[in-house]
Amino acid sequence: MKKASAVKSRGLHRSRDLRSEYRFDYAKARPNRFARRARVKSVVVLLAPDVAKVFKTGESVNDALRAIMKAVPRRKAAASSN
């Protein structure tokens, strides 16, 4: 417990205690180019290499899956999943 109280009493200042290579220069920061995509509800799926050879884009994967969804009859949801 000595260590925890020593840190409190010392008044730890993060910016001074970090090594220079770990300090972030916010002047060089850029807006997050992926932020717009993150707002949209999506699921990330990793494709096996053999599947990725056939489906080069996410759009092609979605088109194939939509075709399968149309071809396969839907099952009714279980009563407990409401």
CORBELHU-V679301 format. One record per helix or strand of 2 or more residues. SS is the DSSP state (a for helix, b for strand). FROM is the first residue (numbers start at 1). TO is the last residue. If there is no record, write none. Layout:
SS,FROM,TO
SS,FROM,TO
This chain:
a,2,10
a,14,17
a,20,22
a,26,28
a,35,39
a,49,54
a,58,71
a,79,81
